[in-house]
């Protein structure tokens, strides 16, 4: 199982665009319902910073998100939308309560 957090800051005039891309990812997720994936996106109080948290249970350590057209569209232009580029951090769970389900 792999858990990761990605944080970035978009340009103020690109927030709505970024939110549309994120919404498209969740629309595709809700249609396809990939097994073993838990995924959440949050916008921080500053209104321009975003945090994505993902947990996936692929046996080959692959990420099902990378096979999704909406996710690929989202990531294709992310660096152009950003004031601070995405930084991915692996997460090692110490404890949680009903956060990732199961």
Protein Blocks (a to p, Z undefined) as FASTA:
>chain_A
ZZddddddddfklmmmmmmmmmmmmmmmmmnopghiacdddddfkopaccdddddfbfkl
pafklmpmklmmmmmmmmmmpmbdcdddddddfbdchkngZZ
